[in-house]
Amino acid sequence: MEELNRSLFLAINASADASAPMRFLAMFLAQWLIYGVPLLLAGLWLRGTRQQRAVAVTATLSIVFALGCNLLISSLWFHPRPFMLGLGQNFLEHAAESSFPSDHATVMFSLAFGLILASLRKLGWLVLLLGALVGWARVYVGVHFPFDIAGSLLVSLASAWLVREVLGCRQLGEQLLDVLERVYLRVLPALARRNIQP
């Protein structure tokens, strides 16, 4: 499996003479697209309906739980990044830490599955596609192996499903949303009253 992982990496990873536009695109996807995640979640919370605020909460918890799983996995099993092994080309400066799974891909995939499982399917599939592009870019610029991205996909799906199941049990999600909306009304009352009835 490790040989397959390395072979796939070398097939996707940019060559030393890769074009500047492709490298720029990959660097943008690999580093900066992830900053759209908090903006999207904030938009769902600030401008959305109660159902969309509930989606923002479950998606956020899915991301947090998945990142916690990543931390546990990487602490139990260290897998070096490609540049640590002298494989391929590396165009993105990165700490020499465990590569599996990819946190960037995990954030994108967890958001996507959180949206899909909460019935915002069109938006969720769009985010999933963007997550796949982020995963490709992380391999292309040389900081992850393809299996790191596949691992992120599995962790994210499991996390989103588990969070949805737990919050659905005994209406914990509704209770949590009630608490968060009350805090929102106290902290930002003028903004909150536009879409929340006190």
C-alpha positions, 0 to 999 in steps of 0.5 A: 500500500505504501508503494501505491501511495508513493506512486500516486503521489509522484503522479500527482505532484508538480514537476520542477518545471510546472507552470507558474499559473498552475502552481499559483492555483494550487497554492491558493487552493492548498493554503487559502481556500480553507478561510472560506469555511468560517465565512460560510459558517458565519453566513449560515448563522448570521443570515440564515433561518433557524434550520440553517443555524442548526446546520452551522452548529452541527457542521462546526462540531463535525469539523472540531470532532474530526480535527480531534480525531486527526490529532489522536491518529497522528499522535498514535501513528507518525507518517512522514510527509513526502518532502521529509522522505525526499520524494517529489517536489515541495513548493509549500513551506511546512513543518516536518510533522505527521502527514496523515490525515490532512487537516485542510482536507478534513475541514473541507470534507467535514463541512461538506458532509455536515451540509449534505447530512443536514439536507443542504445537499447542493451546497454540500456537494459544492463544498465536497468538490472544493475539498477534493480540489484542496486535497489535490492541491496539497498533494500537487504542492508536495505536503501530503500523500494521496492516502492522507486525503483519502484518510481525511475523507473517511474521518470526516464522513464518520465524524459528521455522521456521529455528530448528527446522530448524537445531536439528534438523540434526545433533541440535544441539537435543539437544546444546544441551538436554544442556548447558543441563540440566547447567547447570541441575543445577549451578545449582539442583540441588534444583529440577532433580532433581525432573524431570531425571535427573543 
